[in-house]
Amino acid sequence: MYLDNSATTAVSKEVLKEMEPYFREAYGNPSTLYSVGREAKKGLDKARQRVADAINADPKEIIFTSGGSESDNLAIKGIALKLRGKGNHIITSEIEHPAVKETLHFLETLDFKVTYLPVYENGIVKVEDVKDAITPETILITIMHGNNEIGTLQPIAEIGKLARERKILFHTDAVQTFGKVKVDVEELNVDLLSLSSHKIHGPKGVGALYIKKGVRITPLIHGGGQERGIRSGTENIPGIVGFGKACEIANSNLEENYERLVKTRDEIIEKVLDAVPESYLNGDRNERLPNIINFRFSSIEGESLILLLDAKGYQASTGSACSSKTLEASPVLKALNLDDVDVHGSLRISLGSQTHFDDVDGLVEAIKESVATLRKMSPLWNSDEKYEEMMGQSK
């Protein structure tokens, strides 16, 4: 059972079918005038309309990129470089994706100042903190819509309203939320919004950046002037077509998938917390995505837990796939004021819109057994009595 859909998703059959003609039939360059190029341009325009429709935007406000990371880089660097004559201060949170945090670290080397707001024990930014952080030099606020590790949802609409009142541009990374909850750029009060294809059963290597009409940014890639001169380079037509189809499918099934995922998510949370002693849910219990669960288990090491679960047929993760190979404590979990030992004992389960998971009890049993096995070997647990008690509960 694949339970790491926050890392990536399988391309759906409908998406793959829509992409196929653009590899060998309508394979032309969309900037050319002859028929095979015009066919490619039709596919590009249709996909742009589908992405725009999915987030309540105008097609002219959609710029295609290579994925969420490029969209984040383009939004943040593009605004910073465009407005550096007006100010050099940016506001963000402590739990942003590396595509945002590393971009901001780079800008700090160029003498930009960044305020990293706390998220407290529940993993949520306070609007009041955003308000207090604003200075006359603030040119951009960038706070993610939903966190990729703990799944907490941020008060984006309220922050966006504040930004509008203060005439500060506002960007949000909606890579994890799009296709799981409603994403409406007007309701969210955002000026820029990042999207990615491979989180919603589309192909990898494709994303989009929404740029509100009237907002001007500095391009990062220069060349032939594609994508309204904002992102040069011949467009990845098969990928973009697949992304457009994935957007259409995700939006059409949004409410049905949301209800199903919440039901499964809550069942897993309740049963694991009940079955495994000293187990805890990371992040707010209610203000969270319908598909992401993040547990921590005392006295174990998360990577070992992942391997034991994989051997039992369950593929999950400890957190972000973009930083999991470092084996360092998750900055997101550390931002919840957790001890390093607790941070290392984490498990992220992320369901997908195509996940129809009926064997919750099997998953819970696998987690109980794996945690018990690791605790028996752990010097931090060090109690045969506790182990026997736990295994007795599992039976």
C-alpha positions in Angstrom: 0.0 0.0 0.0 1.5 3.3 -1.1 1.0 5.9 1.6 3.5 8.6 0.6 1.3 10.7 -1.8 2.8 13.9 -0.4 6.1 12.9 -2.0 4.5 12.1 -5.4 1.6 10.3 -7.0 1.1 7.9 -9.8 0.0 9.4 -13.1 -3.6 8.5 -13.7 -4.7 6.5 -16.8 -6.8 9.4 -18.0 -3.9 11.8 -17.8 -1.5 9.5 -19.6 -4.1 8.9 -22.4 -4.4 12.7 -22.9 -0.7 13.1 -23.0 0.2 10.4 -25.6 -0.7 12.2 -28.8 1.6 15.1 -27.9 4.7 12.8 -28.0 4.3 11.6 -31.6 1.4 13.3 -33.4 1.0 16.9 -32.1 4.7 17.1 -31.2 5.4 20.5 -32.7 6.9 23.5 -31.1 3.9 25.7 -30.1 5.7 28.9 -31.2 5.7 27.7 -34.9 3.1 28.6 -37.5 2.6 25.3 -39.3 -0.1 22.7 -38.5 1.8 20.4 -36.1 2.9 23.5 -34.1 -0.6 24.8 -34.1 -1.9 21.5 -32.7 0.6 21.8 -29.9 -0.5 25.4 -29.2 -4.1 24.2 -29.0 -3.0 21.7 -26.3 -1.1 24.4 -24.5 -4.0 26.8 -24.5 -6.5 24.2 -23.4 -4.3 23.2 -20.4 -3.8 26.8 -19.4 -7.6 27.2 -19.4 -8.0 24.1 -17.3 -5.4 25.2 -14.7 -7.0 28.7 -14.5 -10.5 27.3 -14.1 -9.4 25.0 -11.3 -8.2 28.0 -9.1 -10.7 30.7 -10.4 -8.1 32.6 -12.3 -7.7 34.1 -15.8 -5.6 32.0 -18.3 -3.4 35.0 -18.8 -2.5 34.8 -15.1 -1.0 31.2 -15.5 2.7 30.7 -16.2 3.9 27.2 -16.7 7.1 26.1 -15.0 9.1 22.9 -14.3 7.4 22.3 -11.0 6.6 23.7 -7.5 10.2 24.5 -6.7 10.7 26.6 -9.8 7.3 28.4 -9.2 8.4 29.2 -5.7 11.8 30.5 -6.9 10.2 32.5 -9.7 7.7 34.1 -7.4 10.0 35.0 -4.5 13.2 36.0 -6.4 11.1 37.6 -9.1 9.3 39.9 -6.7 12.4 40.6 -4.6 14.5 41.6 -7.6 11.7 43.7 -9.0 11.0 45.6 -5.8 14.4 45.8 -4.2 14.4 49.6 -4.8 11.3 49.9 -2.6 12.3 47.6 0.3 14.3 44.6 1.2 12.2 42.8 3.9 10.3 39.5 3.4 8.1 37.7 5.9 7.7 33.9 6.0 7.2 31.0 8.4 9.5 28.5 10.1 7.9 25.6 8.4 8.2 26.5 4.7 9.2 23.9 2.0 12.9 24.0 1.2 12.0 25.5 -2.2 11.0 28.6 -0.2 13.4 28.6 2.7 16.5 28.0 0.5 15.4 30.7 -1.9 15.1 33.1 1.1 18.5 32.1 2.4 20.0 32.9 -1.0 18.3 36.3 -0.9 19.7 37.0 2.5 23.2 36.8 0.9 22.0 39.7 -1.3 21.2 41.8 1.8 17.5 41.0 1.9 16.1 40.7 5.5 13.8 37.8 6.3 11.5 37.3 9.3 10.8 33.7 10.1 7.5 33.5 12.1 6.9 30.8 14.7 4.1 28.3 14.3 3.8 27.2 18.0 2.8 23.7 19.1 -0.1 23.4 16.7 2.0 24.2 13.6 0.0 27.3 12.6 1.1 30.9 12.0 -0.8 33.6 13.9 -2.1 36.5 11.8 -1.2 38.9 14.6 2.4 37.8 14.3 2.4 38.6 10.6 0.9 42.0 11.4 3.6 42.7 14.0 6.4 41.7 11.7 5.5 44.2 8.9 7.9 47.1 8.5 8.0 50.0 6.0 10.6 47.9 4.1 8.3 44.8 3.7 7.8 44.0 0.1 6.6 40.4 0.2 4.9 37.9 2.5 5.3 34.2 1.5 3.5 31.6 3.7 2.5 28.1 2.5 -1.2 27.1 2.3 -0.7 23.6 3.7 2.4 22.0 5.2 3.8 19.1 3.4 5.0 17.2 6.5 2.4 17.8 9.2 -0.5 18.9 7.0 -1.5 22.0 9.0 -3.5 24.6 7.1 -2.5 28.2 7.4 -4.9 31.2 7.7 -4.1 32.3 4.1 -7.2 34.3 3.4 -6.8 36.4 6.6 -3.1 37.0 5.9 -3.9 37.9 2.4 -6.5 40.4 3.5 -3.9 42.0 5.8 -1.4 42.1 3.0 -3.9 43.8 0.7 -4.7 46.4 3.4 -0.9 47.1 3.8 -0.3 47.0 0.0 2.2 44.2 0.3 2.4 41.4 -2.2 1.5 38.0 -0.9 2.6 34.6 -2.2 1.5 31.1 -1.1 2.8 27.7 -1.9 -0.3 25.6 -2.6 1.5 22.5 -3.9 0.1 20.3 -1.2 -3.4 21.8 -0.9 -4.4 22.0 -4.5 -6.6 19.0 -5.4 -7.3 18.2 -1.7 -9.1 21.4 -0.6 -10.6 24.2 -2.5 -8.0 26.6 -3.8 -9.6 29.9 -5.1 -7.1 32.7 -5.7 -9.8 35.4 -5.1 -11.0 33.9 -1.8 -7.4 33.5 -0.6 -6.5 37.1 -1.4 -3.2 36.0 -3.0 -1.1 37.8 -5.6 1.1 34.7 -6.5 0.4 31.0 -6.0 2.5 28.0 -6.7 1.2 24.7 -8.1 2.7 21.3 -9.0 1.5 18.5 -11.3 2.9 15.4 -9.7 1.0 15.9 -6.4 -2.3 15.4 -8.2 -1.7 12.4 -10.4 -0.1 14.4 -13.2 3.4 14.0 -14.6 6.6 15.1 -12.9 8.5 18.1 -14.1 5.5 20.4 -14.6 4.1 23.2 -12.5 2.5 26.6 -12.7 2.7 30.0 -11.1 -0.4 32.1 -10.8 0.5 35.8 -11.1 -2.4 38.2 -10.5 -3.1 40.6 -13.3 -1.1 43.8 -12.7 1.7 42.2 -10.7 5.1 42.5 -12.3 8.1 40.3 -11.6 11.7 39.9 -12.9 12.2 36.8 -15.0 14.8 34.2 -13.9 15.1 32.4 -17.2 15.8 34.6 -20.3 15.6 33.4 -23.9 12.9 33.3 -26.5 10.2 35.0 -24.5 7.8 32.2 -24.0 5.1 32.4 -21.3 4.7 36.1 -21.8 8.4 36.7 -21.4 8.3 35.5 -17.8 9.6 32.0 -18.3 11.5 31.5 -21.5 12.1 28.0 -23.0 10.1 25.7 -25.3 7.1 24.5 -23.3 6.9 20.9 -22.2 3.6 20.3 -24.1 2.9 16.6 -23.1 3.6 17.4 -19.5 1.5 20.6 -19.5 -1.4 18.8 -21.2 -1.2 16.1 -18.6 -1.2 18.7 -15.8 -4.2 20.4 -17.3 -6.1 17.1 -17.4 -5.1 16.3 -13.8 -6.4 19.7 -12.7 -9.7 19.0 -14.3 -10.1 15.6 -12.7 -9.0 16.8 -9.3 -11.4 19.7 -9.3 -14.4 17.6 -10.5 -13.9 15.1 -7.6 -12.8 17.5 -4.9 -15.7 17.3 -2.5 -16.2 13.5 -2.8 -12.4 12.9 -2.3 -12.3 15.3 0.6 -15.0 13.5 2.6 -13.5 10.1 1.9 -10.0 11.1 2.9 -11.1 12.8 6.1 -13.0 9.7 7.2 -9.9 7.5 6.5 -7.5 10.0 8.0 -9.5 10.3 11.3 -9.9 6.6 11.6 -6.1 6.1 11.3 -5.4 8.8 13.8 -7.8 7.5 16.4 -6.8 3.9 16.1 -3.0 4.5 16.2 -3.2 6.8 19.2 -5.4 4.3 21.0 -3.3 1.3 20.1 0.3 2.6 20.6 1.4 3.9 24.0 3.3 7.2 23.9 2.2 8.0 20.4 1.3 11.6 19.4 -0.2 13.5 16.5 2.0 16.3 15.2 0.2 19.5 14.2 -3.3 20.8 14.8 -6.0 18.1 15.1 -8.6 19.9 13.0 -6.9 22.6 10.9 -5.2 20.1 8.6 -5.3 18.6 5.2 -7.6 15.7 4.7 -4.8 13.4 3.5 -1.7 14.0 5.7 -1.1 12.4 9.1 2.2 12.9 11.1 2.8 10.8 14.2 5.7 10.7 16.6 6.5 7.7 18.7 8.8 8.0 21.7 12.0 6.0 22.0 12.3 5.0 18.3 14.1 6.1 15.2 11.8 7.0 12.2 14.0 5.7 9.4 14.0 2.2 11.0 10.2 2.3 11.3 9.9 3.1 7.6 12.0 0.1 6.7 10.0 -2.2 8.9 6.7 -1.0 7.5 8.0 -1.4 4.0 8.8 -5.0 4.7 5.2 -5.4 5.8 3.9 -3.8 2.6 3.3 -0.2 3.7 5.3 2.6 2.0 5.3 5.8 4.1 7.9 8.3 5.1 9.4 10.3 8.0 8.7 13.6 6.3 9.6 15.7 3.2 11.2 13.7 0.4 13.2 16.8 -0.5 15.2 16.6 2.7 14.8 13.0 4.0 18.2 11.8 2.8 20.1 14.2 5.1 19.0 12.3 8.2 18.9 15.6 10.1 16.0 16.5 12.4 13.1 17.9 10.6 13.0 21.7 10.8 9.2 21.5 10.6 9.0 19.3 13.7 11.6 21.3 15.5 9.5 24.4 14.9 6.8 22.7 17.0 9.1 23.0 20.0 9.8 19.2 20.2 12.9 17.6 21.6 15.4 16.2 19.0 14.7 12.7 20.3 11.0 13.0 19.7 11.5 14.6 16.3 13.5 11.6 15.0 10.7 9.2 15.9 8.2 10.5 13.3 6.0 8.9 10.7 4.2 10.6 7.9 1.3 8.9 6.2 -0.2 10.7 3.2 -3.2 9.4 1.4 -4.0 10.2 -2.3 -7.1 11.1 -4.1 -6.9 7.7 -5.7 -6.3 5.9 -2.4 -9.2 3.6 -1.5 -7.9 2.2 1.7 -10.1 -0.3 3.5 -7.5 -2.1 5.6 -6.9 0.5 8.3 -6.7 -2.2 11.0 -3.9 -3.9 9.0 -1.9 -0.7 8.9 -2.5 0.0 12.6 -1.4 -3.5 13.5 1.8 -3.1 11.3 2.6 0.2 13.1 2.1 -1.3 16.5 4.3 -4.3 15.8 7.0 -2.3 14.2 7.1 0.3 17.0 7.2 -2.5 19.6 10.1 -4.2 17.8 12.1 -1.0 17.7 11.4 -0.2 21.3 12.5 -3.6 22.5 15.9 -2.7 20.9 16.0 0.9 22.1 18.0 1.9 25.2 15.6 4.8 25.5 12.7 2.5 26.1 14.5 -0.3 27.9 11.6 -2.1 29.4 10.6 -5.7 28.7 7.6 -5.2 30.8 6.5 -2.3 28.6 7.1 -4.4 25.5 5.1 -7.3 26.7 2.3 -5.0 27.7 2.2 -3.4 24.3 2.3 -6.7 22.4 -0.4 -8.0 24.6 -2.6 -5.0 23.6 -1.8 -5.6 19.9 -3.3 -9.1 20.2 
